[in-house]
């Protein structure tokens, strides 16, 4: 999520979709402009939405998405399968072991910072 992706999926992008489209967002909530999405679903501009992330988390109970019958809402759990969580734990442990050995972690995000502390 960055300044270029906030509200990236808005009315203009939604209008490019087929009416049978199902918008799925499992990345970052603010990428989708929720009021635009709600309007698109209510007006049947798109078929439905499946969301695992929201602009505000936890999702407010008065959020209109909750009352839309053609939405599937998950509480940020799309990666919560047993296999995925096990692999995430294993990766974290392997990264920790590498760092303790003075080596870079497998999934380093900002190597410039790691290299500057040497």
Backbone as XML, in Angstrom:
<?xml version="1.0"?>
<chain id="A" units="angstrom">
  <residue number="1" name="UNK">
    <atom name="N" x="0.845" y="-1.174" z="0.000"/>
    <atom name="CA" x="0.000" y="0.000" z="0.000"/>
    <atom name="C" x="0.889" y="1.236" z="0.000"/>
  </residue>
  <residue number="2" name="UNK">
    <atom name="N" x="0.637" y="2.124" z="-0.930"/>
    <atom name="CA" x="1.378" y="3.383" z="-0.959"/>
    <atom name="C" x="0.468" y="4.463" z="-1.530"/>
  </residue>
  <residue number="3" name="UNK">
    <atom name="N" x="0.979" y="5.667" z="-1.636"/>
    <atom name="CA" x="0.140" y="6.786" z="-2.091"/>
    <atom name="C" x="-0.430" y="6.555" z="-3.493"/>
  </residue>
  <residue number="4" name="UNK">
    <atom name="N" x="0.225" y="5.742" z="-4.305"/>
    <atom name="CA" x="-0.257" y="5.470" z="-5.659"/>
    <atom name="C" x="-1.327" y="4.388" z="-5.719"/>
  </residue>
  <residue number="5" name="UNK">
    <atom name="N" x="-1.456" y="3.603" z="-4.651"/>
    <atom name="CA" x="-2.422" y="2.505" z="-4.691"/>
    <atom name="C" x="-3.643" y="2.739" z="-3.807"/>
  </residue>
  <residue number="6" name="UNK">
    <atom name="N" x="-3.622" y="3.768" z="-2.971"/>
    <atom name="CA" x="-4.810" y="4.074" z="-2.169"/>
    <atom name="C" x="-5.944" y="4.467" z="-3.113"/>
  </residue>
  <residue number="7" name="UNK">
    <atom name="N" x="-7.089" y="3.822" z="-2.940"/>
    <atom name="CA" x="-8.280" y="4.039" z="-3.789"/>
    <atom name="C" x="-8.007" y="3.742" z="-5.260"/>
  </residue>
  <residue number="8" name="UNK">
    <atom name="N" x="-7.055" y="2.864" z="-5.521"/>
    <atom name="CA" x="-6.720" y="2.501" z="-6.902"/>
    <atom name="C" x="-7.920" y="1.917" z="-7.631"/>
  </residue>
  <residue number="9" name="UNK">
    <atom name="N" x="-8.671" y="1.053" z="-6.945"/>
    <atom name="CA" x="-9.881" y="0.490" z="-7.545"/>
    <atom name="C" x="-11.035" y="1.397" z="-7.142"/>
  </residue>
  <residue number="10" name="UNK">
    <atom name="N" x="-11.420" y="2.241" z="-8.075"/>
    <atom name="CA" x="-12.485" y="3.214" z="-7.841"/>
    <atom name="C" x="-13.565" y="3.047" z="-8.905"/>
  </residue>
  <residue number="11" name="UNK">
    <atom name="N" x="-14.479" y="3.982" z="-8.975"/>
    <atom name="CA" x="-15.569" y="3.892" z="-9.950"/>
    <atom name="C" x="-15.052" y="3.720" z="-11.366"/>
  </residue>
  <residue number="12" name="UNK">
    <atom name="N" x="-14.013" y="4.455" z="-11.733"/>
    <atom name="CA" x="-13.481" y="4.349" z="-13.100"/>
    <atom name="C" x="-12.999" y="2.932" z="-13.403"/>
  </residue>
  <residue number="13" name="UNK">
    <atom name="N" x="-12.276" y="2.337" z="-12.464"/>
    <atom name="CA" x="-11.788" y="0.963" z="-12.681"/>
    <atom name="C" x="-12.938" y="-0.039" z="-12.651"/>
  </residue>
  <residue number="14" name="UNK">
    <atom name="N" x="-13.864" y="0.161" z="-11.740"/>
    <atom name="CA" x="-15.006" y="-0.748" z="-11.643"/>
    <atom name="C" x="-15.832" y="-0.702" z="-12.920"/>
  </residue>
  <residue number="15" name="UNK">
    <atom name="N" x="-15.965" y="0.470" z="-13.509"/>
    <atom name="CA" x="-16.742" y="0.600" z="-14.749"/>
    <atom name="C" x="-16.095" y="-0.123" z="-15.928"/>
  </residue>
  <residue number="16" name="UNK">
    <atom name="N" x="-14.835" y="-0.482" z="-15.807"/>
    <atom name="CA" x="-14.168" y="-1.256" z="-16.853"/>
    <atom name="C" x="-14.485" y="-2.747" z="-16.751"/>
  </residue>
  <residue number="17" name="UNK">
    <atom name="N" x="-15.057" y="-3.150" z="-15.615"/>
    <atom name="CA" x="-15.346" y="-4.560" z="-15.373"/>
    <atom name="C" x="-16.676" y="-4.966" z="-16.004"/>
  </residue>
  <residue number="18" name="UNK">
    <atom name="N" x="-16.801" y="-6.251" z="-16.282"/>
    <atom name="CA" x="-18.078" y="-6.792" z="-16.751"/>
    <atom name="C" x="-19.077" y="-6.757" z="-15.600"/>
  </residue>
  <residue number="19" name="UNK">
    <atom name="N" x="-20.348" y="-6.728" z="-15.928"/>
    <atom name="CA" x="-21.382" y="-6.746" z="-14.895"/>
    <atom name="C" x="-21.357" y="-8.052" z="-14.097"/>
  </residue>
  <residue number="20" name="UNK">
    <atom name="N" x="-20.776" y="-9.090" z="-14.657"/>
    <atom name="CA" x="-20.684" y="-10.377" z="-13.968"/>
    <atom name="C" x="-19.432" y="-10.481" z="-13.088"/>
  </residue>
  <residue number="21" name="UNK">
    <atom name="N" x="-18.646" y="-9.414" z="-13.012"/>
    <atom name="CA" x="-17.389" y="-9.436" z="-12.266"/>
    <atom name="C" x="-17.618" y="-9.594" z="-10.770"/>
  </residue>
  <residue number="22" name="UNK">
    <atom name="N" x="-16.697" y="-10.311" z="-10.161"/>
    <atom name="CA" x="-16.644" y="-10.429" z="-8.705"/>
    <atom name="C" x="-15.308" y="-9.839" z="-8.285"/>
  </residue>
  <residue number="23" name="UNK">
    <atom name="N" x="-15.345" y="-8.747" z="-7.557"/>
    <atom name="CA" x="-14.118" y="-8.106" z="-7.105"/>
    <atom name="C" x="-13.628" y="-8.816" z="-5.848"/>
  </residue>
  <residue number="24" name="UNK">
    <atom name="N" x="-12.385" y="-9.262" z="-5.868"/>
    <atom name="CA" x="-11.780" y="-9.944" z="-4.723"/>
    <atom name="C" x="-10.575" y="-9.136" z="-4.275"/>
  </residue>
  <residue number="25" name="UNK">
    <atom name="N" x="-10.537" y="-8.825" z="-2.997"/>
    <atom name="CA" x="-9.390" y="-8.102" z="-2.445"/>
    <atom name="C" x="-8.880" y="-8.835" z="-1.220"/>
  </residue>
  <residue number="26" name="UNK">
    <atom name="N" x="-7.656" y="-9.364" z="-1.340"/>
    <atom name="CA" x="-6.968" y="-9.982" z="-0.209"/>
    <atom name="C" x="-5.636" y="-9.289" z="0.040"/>
  </residue>
  <residue number="27" name="UNK">
    <atom name="N" x="-5.433" y="-8.134" z="-0.598"/>
    <atom name="CA" x="-4.134" y="-7.456" z="-0.477"/>
    <atom name="C" x="-4.162" y="-6.433" z="0.657"/>
  </residue>
  <residue number="28" name="UNK">
    <atom name="N" x="-4.622" y="-5.246" z="0.381"/>
    <atom name="CA" x="-4.729" y="-4.180" z="1.370"/>
    <atom name="C" x="-6.084" y="-3.502" z="1.197"/>
  </residue>
  <residue number="29" name="UNK">
    <atom name="N" x="-6.764" y="-3.253" z="2.274"/>
    <atom name="CA" x="-8.108" y="-2.683" z="2.219"/>
    <atom name="C" x="-8.217" y="-1.371" z="1.471"/>
  </residue>
  <residue number="30" name="UNK">
    <atom name="N" x="-7.380" y="-0.384" z="1.781"/>
    <atom name="CA" x="-7.524" y="0.929" z="1.151"/>
    <atom name="C" x="-7.242" y="0.968" z="-0.351"/>
  </residue>
  <residue number="31" name="UNK">
    <atom name="N" x="-6.817" y="-0.147" z="-0.933"/>
    <atom name="CA" x="-6.637" y="-0.178" z="-2.388"/>
    <atom name="C" x="-7.990" y="-0.026" z="-3.088"/>
  </residue>
  <residue number="32" name="UNK">
    <atom name="N" x="-9.037" y="-0.522" z="-2.441"/>
    <atom name="CA" x="-10.383" y="-0.417" z="-3.001"/>
    <atom name="C" x="-11.111" y="0.736" z="-2.326"/>
  </residue>
  <residue number="33" name="UNK">
    <atom name="N" x="-11.671" y="1.612" z="-3.125"/>
    <atom name="CA" x="-12.495" y="2.692" z="-2.601"/>
    <atom name="C" x="-13.833" y="2.073" z="-2.195"/>
  </residue>
  <residue number="34" name="UNK">
    <atom name="N" x="-14.034" y="1.884" z="-0.900"/>
    <atom name="CA" x="-15.215" y="1.162" z="-0.428"/>
    <atom name="C" x="-16.536" y="1.824" z="-0.804"/>
  </residue>
  <residue number="35" name="UNK">
    <atom name="N" x="-16.685" y="3.155" z="-0.677"/>
    <atom name="CA" x="-17.952" y="3.752" z="-1.111"/>
    <atom name="C" x="-18.243" y="3.497" z="-2.595"/>
  </residue>
  <residue number="36" name="UNK">
    <atom name="N" x="-17.218" y="3.554" z="-3.436"/>
    <atom name="CA" x="-17.406" y="3.262" z="-4.863"/>
    <atom name="C" x="-17.811" y="1.806" z="-5.071"/>
  </residue>
  <residue number="37" name="UNK">
    <atom name="N" x="-17.184" y="0.902" z="-4.326"/>
    <atom name="CA" x="-17.530" y="-0.512" z="-4.433"/>
    <atom name="C" x="-18.962" y="-0.759" z="-3.969"/>
  </residue>
  <residue number="38" name="UNK">
    <atom name="N" x="-19.331" y="-0.166" z="-2.872"/>
    <atom name="CA" x="-20.696" y="-0.329" z="-2.350"/>
    <atom name="C" x="-21.708" y="0.162" z="-3.371"/>
  </residue>
  <residue number="39" name="UNK">
    <atom name="N" x="-21.458" y="1.317" z="-3.959"/>
    <atom name="CA" x="-22.364" y="1.848" z="-4.995"/>
    <atom name="C" x="-22.443" y="0.909" z="-6.192"/>
  </residue>
  <residue number="40" name="UNK">
    <atom name="N" x="-21.305" y="0.369" z="-6.586"/>
    <atom name="CA" x="-21.275" y="-0.526" z="-7.747"/>
    <atom name="C" x="-22.067" y="-1.806" z="-7.480"/>
  </residue>
  <residue number="41" name="UNK">
    <atom name="N" x="-21.963" y="-2.324" z="-6.282"/>
    <atom name="CA" x="-22.708" y="-3.550" z="-5.952"/>
    <atom name="C" x="-24.199" y="-3.249" z="-5.845"/>
  </residue>
  <residue number="42" name="UNK">
    <atom name="N" x="-24.544" y="-2.179" z="-5.161"/>
    <atom name="CA" x="-25.963" y="-1.816" z="-5.007"/>
    <atom name="C" x="-26.629" y="-1.534" z="-6.346"/>
  </residue>
  <residue number="43" name="UNK">
    <atom name="N" x="-25.898" y="-0.897" z="-7.261"/>
    <atom name="CA" x="-26.467" y="-0.553" z="-8.571"/>
    <atom name="C" x="-26.317" y="-1.685" z="-9.587"/>
  </residue>
  <residue number="44" name="UNK">
    <atom name="N" x="-25.778" y="-2.833" z="-9.113"/>
    <atom name="CA" x="-25.564" y="-4.008" z="-9.956"/>
    <atom name="C" x="-24.584" y="-3.734" z="-11.103"/>
  </residue>
  <residue number="45" name="UNK">
    <atom name="N" x="-23.671" y="-2.778" z="-10.882"/>
    <atom name="CA" x="-22.621" y="-2.496" z="-11.864"/>
    <atom name="C" x="-21.652" y="-3.669" z="-11.954"/>
  </residue>
  <residue number="46" name="UNK">
    <atom name="N" x="-21.414" y="-4.326" z="-10.787"/>
    <atom name="CA" x="-20.687" y="-5.596" z="-10.756"/>
    <atom name="C" x="-21.526" y="-6.575" z="-9.937"/>
  </residue>
  <residue number="47" name="UNK">
    <atom name="N" x="-21.211" y="-7.840" z="-10.091"/>
    <atom name="CA" x="-22.028" y="-8.880" z="-9.453"/>
    <atom name="C" x="-21.874" y="-8.930" z="-7.936"/>
  </residue>
  <residue number="48" name="UNK">
    <atom name="N" x="-20.623" y="-8.925" z="-7.480"/>
    <atom name="CA" x="-20.409" y="-9.077" z="-6.043"/>
    <atom name="C" x="-18.964" y="-8.792" z="-5.684"/>
  </residue>
  <residue number="49" name="UNK">
    <atom name="N" x="-18.661" y="-9.013" z="-4.402"/>
    <atom name="CA" x="-17.294" y="-8.808" z="-3.922"/>
    <atom name="C" x="-16.971" y="-9.839" z="-2.847"/>
  </residue>
  <residue number="50" name="UNK">
    <atom name="N" x="-15.699" y="-10.198" z="-2.804"/>
    <atom name="CA" x="-15.159" y="-11.047" z="-1.746"/>
    <atom name="C" x="-13.993" y="-10.301" z="-1.130"/>
  </residue>
  <residue number="51" name="UNK">
    <atom name="N" x="-14.115" y="-9.940" z="0.124"/>
    <atom name="CA" x="-13.111" y="-9.088" z="0.760"/>
    <atom name="C" x="-12.563" y="-9.736" z="2.022"/>
  </residue>
  <residue number="52" name="UNK">
    <atom name="N" x="-11.249" y="-9.734" z="2.122"/>
    <atom name="CA" x="-10.563" y="-10.236" z="3.302"/>
    <atom name="C" x="-9.904" y="-9.082" z="4.054"/>
  </residue>
  <residue number="53" name="UNK">
    <atom name="N" x="-9.896" y="-7.920" z="3.441"/>
    <atom name="CA" x="-9.286" y="-6.726" z="4.015"/>
    <atom name="C" x="-10.222" y="-5.550" z="3.771"/>
  </residue>
  <residue number="54" name="UNK">
    <atom name="N" x="-10.105" y="-4.548" z="4.627"/>
    <atom name="CA" x="-11.025" y="-3.417" z="4.570"/>
    <atom name="C" x="-10.271" y="-2.124" z="4.806"/>
  </residue>
  <residue number="55" name="UNK">
    <atom name="N" x="-10.889" y="-1.013" z="4.419"/>
    <atom name="CA" x="-10.252" y="0.291" z="4.625"/>
    <atom name="C" x="-9.976" y="0.528" z="6.097"/>
  </residue>
  <residue number="56" name="UNK">
    <atom name="N" x="-10.913" y="0.139" z="6.942"/>
    <atom name="CA" x="-10.737" y="0.248" z="8.385"/>
    <atom name="C" x="-10.907" y="-1.130" z="8.991"/>
  </residue>
  <residue number="57" name="UNK">
    <atom name="N" x="-9.912" y="-1.555" z="9.737"/>
    <atom name="CA" x="-9.975" y="-2.853" z="10.402"/>
    <atom name="C" x="-9.785" y="-2.655" z="11.899"/>
  </residue>
  <residue number="58" name="UNK">
    <atom name="N" x="-10.593" y="-3.327" z="12.696"/>
    <atom name="CA" x="-11.642" y="-4.252" z="12.287"/>
    <atom name="C" x="-12.794" y="-3.510" z="11.625"/>
  </residue>
  <residue number="59" name="UNK">
    <atom name="N" x="-13.538" y="-4.234" z="10.836"/>
    <atom name="CA" x="-14.666" y="-3.668" z="10.099"/>
    <atom name="C" x="-15.720" y="-3.163" z="11.077"/>
  </residue>
  <residue number="60" name="UNK">
    <atom name="N" x="-16.149" y="-1.927" z="10.882"/>
    <atom name="CA" x="-17.200" y="-1.368" z="11.725"/>
    <atom name="C" x="-18.514" y="-2.091" z="11.470"/>
  </residue>
  <residue number="61" name="UNK">
    <atom name="N" x="-19.265" y="-2.338" z="12.517"/>
    <atom name="CA" x="-20.522" y="-3.071" z="12.380"/>
    <atom name="C" x="-21.575" y="-2.308" z="11.581"/>
  </residue>
  <residue number="62" name="UNK">
    <atom name="N" x="-21.399" y="-1.003" z="11.416"/>
    <atom name="CA" x="-22.345" y="-0.231" z="10.615"/>
    <atom name="C" x="-21.888" y="-0.066" z="9.167"/>
  </residue>
  <residue number="63" name="UNK">
    <atom name="N" x="-20.812" y="-0.745" z="8.779"/>
    <atom name="CA" x="-20.324" y="-0.676" z="7.403"/>
    <atom name="C" x="-21.375" y="-1.285" z="6.470"/>
  </residue>
  <residue number="64" name="UNK">
    <atom name="N" x="-21.782" y="-0.570" z="5.425"/>
    <atom name="CA" x="-22.812" y="-1.069" z="4.508"/>
    <atom name="C" x="-22.455" y="-2.394" z="3.823"/>
  </residue>
  <residue number="65" name="UNK">
    <atom name="N" x="-21.181" y="-2.715" z="3.741"/>
    <atom name="CA" x="-20.800" y="-3.986" z="3.116"/>
    <atom name="C" x="-21.435" y="-5.172" z="3.840"/>
  </residue>
  <residue number="66" name="UNK">
    <atom name="N" x="-21.595" y="-5.047" z="5.140"/>
    <atom name="CA" x="-22.140" y="-6.147" z="5.946"/>
    <atom name="C" x="-23.560" y="-6.501" z="5.532"/>
  </residue>
  <residue number="67" name="UNK">
    <atom name="N" x="-24.329" y="-5.516" z="5.128"/>
    <atom name="CA" x="-25.738" y="-5.771" z="4.800"/>
    <atom name="C" x="-25.966" y="-6.157" z="3.343"/>
  </residue>
  <residue number="68" name="UNK">
    <atom name="N" x="-24.916" y="-6.148" z="2.532"/>
    <atom name="CA" x="-25.090" y="-6.525" z="1.129"/>
    <atom name="C" x="-25.113" y="-8.048" z="1.001"/>
  </residue>
  <residue number="69" name="UNK">
    <atom name="N" x="-26.185" y="-8.598" z="0.418"/>
    <atom name="CA" x="-26.293" y="-10.062" z="0.349"/>
    <atom name="C" x="-25.305" y="-10.710" z="-0.624"/>
  </residue>
  <residue number="70" name="UNK">
    <atom name="N" x="-24.745" y="-9.949" z="-1.526"/>
    <atom name="CA" x="-23.842" y="-10.518" z="-2.526"/>
    <atom name="C" x="-22.383" y="-10.158" z="-2.245"/>
  </residue>
  <residue number="71" name="UNK">
    <atom name="N" x="-22.036" y="-10.142" z="-0.955"/>
    <atom name="CA" x="-20.642" y="-9.964" z="-0.568"/>
    <atom name="C" x="-20.241" y="-11.091" z="0.383"/>
  </residue>
  <residue number="72" name="UNK">
    <atom name="N" x="-18.982" y="-11.478" z="0.277"/>
    <atom name="CA" x="-18.405" y="-12.436" z="1.213"/>
    <atom name="C" x="-17.295" y="-11.683" z="1.941"/>
  </residue>
  <residue number="73" name="UNK">
    <atom name="N" x="-17.420" y="-11.616" z="3.246"/>
    <atom name="CA" x="-16.480" y="-10.848" z="4.059"/>
    <atom name="C" x="-15.764" y="-11.783" z="5.021"/>
  </residue>
  <residue number="74" name="UNK">
    <atom name="N" x="-14.440" y="-11.695" z="5.027"/>
    <atom name="CA" x="-13.622" y="-12.513" z="5.918"/>
    <atom name="C" x="-12.811" y="-11.592" z="6.820"/>
  </residue>
  <residue number="75" name="UNK">
    <atom name="N" x="-12.552" y="-12.009" z="8.046"/>
    <atom name="CA" x="-11.801" y="-11.157" z="8.978"/>
    <atom name="C" x="-10.286" y="-11.297" z="8.831"/>
  </residue>
  <residue number="76" name="UNK">
    <atom name="N" x="-9.779" y="-10.976" z="7.652"/>
    <atom name="CA" x="-8.336" y="-10.993" z="7.374"/>
    <atom name="C" x="-7.741" y="-12.377" z="7.646"/>
  </residue>
  <residue number="77" name="UNK">
    <atom name="N" x="-8.406" y="-13.396" z="7.117"/>
    <atom name="CA" x="-7.992" y="-14.776" z="7.362"/>
    <atom name="C" x="-7.683" y="-15.559" z="6.095"/>
  </residue>
  <residue number="78" name="UNK">
    <atom name="N" x="-7.492" y="-14.902" z="4.975"/>
    <atom name="CA" x="-7.346" y="-15.645" z="3.724"/>
    <atom name="C" x="-6.117" y="-16.551" z="3.708"/>
  </residue>
  <residue number="79" name="UNK">
    <atom name="N" x="-5.163" y="-16.257" z="4.550"/>
    <atom name="CA" x="-3.961" y="-17.107" z="4.564"/>
    <atom name="C" x="-3.962" y="-18.072" z="5.742"/>
  </residue>
  <residue number="80" name="UNK">
    <atom name="N" x="-5.091" y="-18.282" z="6.359"/>
    <atom name="CA" x="-5.114" y="-19.027" z="7.617"/>
    <atom name="C" x="-5.294" y="-20.537" z="7.468"/>
  </residue>
  <residue number="81" name="UNK">
    <atom name="N" x="-4.882" y="-21.115" z="6.366"/>
    <atom name="CA" x="-4.943" y="-22.567" z="6.283"/>
    <atom name="C" x="-3.828" y="-23.146" z="7.146"/>
  </residue>
  <residue number="82" name="UNK">
    <atom name="N" x="-4.012" y="-24.359" z="7.600"/>
    <atom name="CA" x="-3.006" y="-25.005" z="8.432"/>
    <atom name="C" x="-1.667" y="-25.095" z="7.701"/>
  </residue>
  <residue number="83" name="UNK">
    <atom name="N" x="-1.717" y="-25.469" z="6.424"/>
    <atom name="CA" x="-0.492" y="-25.598" z="5.635"/>
    <atom name="C" x="0.226" y="-24.249" z="5.505"/>
  </residue>
  <residue number="84" name="UNK">
    <atom name="N" x="-0.527" y="-23.206" z="5.190"/>
    <atom name="CA" x="0.081" y="-21.885" z="5.023"/>
    <atom name="C" x="0.678" y="-21.388" z="6.325"/>
  </residue>
  <residue number="85" name="UNK">
    <atom name="N" x="-0.057" y="-21.495" z="7.408"/>
    <atom name="CA" x="0.450" y="-21.020" z="8.701"/>
    <atom name="C" x="1.686" y="-21.818" z="9.134"/>
  </residue>
  <residue number="86" name="UNK">
    <atom name="N" x="1.702" y="-23.109" z="8.849"/>
    <atom name="CA" x="2.880" y="-23.926" z="9.181"/>
    <atom name="C" x="4.093" y="-23.464" z="8.388"/>
  </residue>
  <residue number="87" name="UNK">
    <atom name="N" x="3.902" y="-23.215" z="7.089"/>
    <atom name="CA" x="5.011" y="-22.750" z="6.259"/>
    <atom name="C" x="5.481" y="-21.358" z="6.677"/>
  </residue>
  <residue number="88" name="UNK">
    <atom name="N" x="4.543" y="-20.493" z="7.092"/>
    <atom name="CA" x="4.923" y="-19.163" z="7.569"/>
    <atom name="C" x="5.781" y="-19.271" z="8.826"/>
  </residue>
  <residue number="89" name="UNK">
    <atom name="N" x="5.399" y="-20.163" z="9.729"/>
    <atom name="CA" x="6.164" y="-20.358" z="10.962"/>
    <atom name="C" x="7.551" y="-20.911" z="10.660"/>
  </residue>
  <residue number="90" name="UNK">
    <atom name="N" x="7.618" y="-21.862" z="9.745"/>
    <atom name="CA" x="8.900" y="-22.452" z="9.367"/>
    <atom name="C" x="9.812" y="-21.403" z="8.734"/>
  </residue>
  <residue number="91" name="UNK">
    <atom name="N" x="9.265" y="-20.572" z="7.865"/>
    <atom name="CA" x="10.044" y="-19.521" z="7.224"/>
    <atom name="C" x="10.565" y="-18.523" z="8.260"/>
  </residue>
  <residue number="92" name="UNK">
    <atom name="N" x="9.711" y="-18.145" z="9.209"/>
    <atom name="CA" x="10.149" y="-17.215" z="10.257"/>
    <atom name="C" x="11.279" y="-17.821" z="11.079"/>
  </residue>
  <residue number="93" name="UNK">
    <atom name="N" x="11.151" y="-19.095" z="11.421"/>
    <atom name="CA" x="12.208" y="-19.760" z="12.201"/>
    <atom name="C" x="13.502" y="-19.839" z="11.399"/>
  </residue>
  <residue number="94" name="UNK">
    <atom name="N" x="13.411" y="-20.172" z="10.124"/>
    <atom name="CA" x="14.614" y="-20.246" z="9.283"/>
    <atom name="C" x="15.270" y="-18.876" z="9.140"/>
  </residue>
  <residue number="95" name="UNK">
    <atom name="N" x="14.465" y="-17.825" z="9.000"/>
    <atom name="CA" x="15.024" y="-16.467" z="8.935"/>
    <atom name="C" x="15.759" y="-16.131" z="10.225"/>
  </residue>
  <residue number="96" name="UNK">
    <atom name="N" x="15.164" y="-16.468" z="11.355"/>
    <atom name="CA" x="15.794" y="-16.204" z="12.648"/>
    <atom name="C" x="17.126" y="-16.927" z="12.770"/>
  </residue>
  <residue number="97" name="UNK">
    <atom name="N" x="17.150" y="-18.191" z="12.389"/>
    <atom name="CA" x="18.398" y="-18.958" z="12.468"/>
    <atom name="C" x="19.485" y="-18.356" z="11.579"/>
  </residue>
  <residue number="98" name="UNK">
    <atom name="N" x="19.108" y="-17.921" z="10.388"/>
    <atom name="CA" x="20.091" y="-17.299" z="9.490"/>
    <atom name="C" x="20.666" y="-16.016" z="10.091"/>
  </residue>
  <residue number="99" name="UNK">
    <atom name="N" x="19.801" y="-15.190" z="10.646"/>
    <atom name="CA" x="20.255" y="-13.931" z="11.246"/>
    <atom name="C" x="21.185" y="-14.214" z="12.422"/>
  </residue>
  <residue number="100" name="UNK">
    <atom name="N" x="20.859" y="-15.213" z="13.238"/>
    <atom name="CA" x="21.722" y="-15.561" z="14.369"/>
    <atom name="C" x="23.082" y="-16.077" z="13.912"/>
  </residue>
  <residue number="101" name="UNK">
    <atom name="N" x="23.149" y="-16.590" z="12.681"/>
    <atom name="CA" x="24.408" y="-17.061" z="12.110"/>
    <atom name="C" x="25.153" y="-15.944" z="11.369"/>
  </residue>
  <residue number="102" name="UNK">
    <atom name="N" x="24.592" y="-14.723" z="11.407"/>
    <atom name="CA" x="25.222" y="-13.597" z="10.729"/>
    <atom name="C" x="24.958" y="-13.552" z="9.237"/>
  </residue>
  <residue number="103" name="UNK">
    <atom name="N" x="23.947" y="-14.281" z="8.783"/>
    <atom name="CA" x="23.597" y="-14.331" z="7.362"/>
    <atom name="C" x="22.308" y="-13.551" z="7.126"/>
  </residue>
  <residue number="104" name="UNK">
    <atom name="N" x="22.081" y="-13.127" z="5.894"/>
    <atom name="CA" x="20.823" y="-12.411" z="5.619"/>
    <atom name="C" x="19.635" y="-13.374" z="5.619"/>
  </residue>
  <residue number="105" name="UNK">
    <atom name="N" x="18.490" y="-12.907" z="6.091"/>
    <atom name="CA" x="17.301" y="-13.754" z="6.057"/>
    <atom name="C" x="16.848" y="-14.017" z="4.622"/>
  </residue>
  <residue number="106" name="UNK">
    <atom name="N" x="16.112" y="-15.082" z="4.443"/>
    <atom name="CA" x="15.626" y="-15.483" z="3.114"/>
    <atom name="C" x="14.714" y="-14.410" z="2.520"/>
  </residue>
  <residue number="107" name="UNK">
    <atom name="N" x="13.864" y="-13.851" z="3.338"/>
    <atom name="CA" x="12.839" y="-12.926" z="2.847"/>
    <atom name="C" x="13.108" y="-11.493" z="3.277"/>
  </residue>
  <residue number="108" name="UNK">
    <atom name="N" x="14.344" y="-11.061" z="3.160"/>
    <atom name="CA" x="14.691" y="-9.699" z="3.569"/>
    <atom name="C" x="13.957" y="-8.683" z="2.689"/>
  </residue>
  <residue number="109" name="UNK">
    <atom name="N" x="13.388" y="-7.695" z="3.341"/>
    <atom name="CA" x="12.601" y="-6.686" z="2.638"/>
    <atom name="C" x="13.435" y="-5.452" z="2.330"/>
  </residue>
  <residue number="110" name="UNK">
    <atom name="N" x="14.293" y="-5.091" z="3.248"/>
    <atom name="CA" x="15.092" y="-3.868" z="3.086"/>
    <atom name="C" x="16.565" y="-4.157" z="3.319"/>
  </residue>
  <residue number="111" name="UNK">
    <atom name="N" x="17.227" y="-4.769" z="2.339"/>
    <atom name="CA" x="18.640" y="-5.121" z="2.518"/>
    <atom name="C" x="19.542" y="-3.927" z="2.769"/>
  </residue>
  <residue number="112" name="UNK">
    <atom name="N" x="19.157" y="-2.766" z="2.299"/>
    <atom name="CA" x="19.991" y="-1.586" z="2.514"/>
    <atom name="C" x="20.106" y="-1.244" z="4.000"/>
  </residue>
  <residue number="113" name="UNK">
    <atom name="N" x="19.073" y="-1.515" z="4.750"/>
    <atom name="CA" x="19.115" y="-1.260" z="6.196"/>
    <atom name="C" x="19.957" y="-2.314" z="6.883"/>
  </residue>
  <residue number="114" name="UNK">
    <atom name="N" x="19.790" y="-3.577" z="6.499"/>
    <atom name="CA" x="20.564" y="-4.668" z="7.087"/>
    <atom name="C" x="22.052" y="-4.456" z="6.823"/>
  </residue>
  <residue number="115" name="UNK">
    <atom name="N" x="22.397" y="-4.028" z="5.625"/>
    <atom name="CA" x="23.797" y="-3.822" z="5.275"/>
    <atom name="C" x="24.397" y="-2.609" z="5.959"/>
  </residue>
  <residue number="116" name="UNK">
    <atom name="N" x="23.570" y="-1.634" z="6.324"/>
    <atom name="CA" x="24.099" y="-0.409" z="6.936"/>
    <atom name="C" x="24.460" y="-0.608" z="8.399"/>
  </residue>
  <residue number="117" name="UNK">
    <atom name="N" x="23.971" y="-1.700" z="9.010"/>
    <atom name="CA" x="24.285" y="-1.923" z="10.422"/>
    <atom name="C" x="25.533" y="-2.767" z="10.611"/>
  </residue>
  <residue number="118" name="UNK">
    <atom name="N" x="26.113" y="-3.214" z="9.527"/>
    <atom name="CA" x="27.316" y="-4.070" z="9.627"/>
    <atom name="C" x="28.530" y="-3.270" z="9.988"/>
  </residue>
</chain>
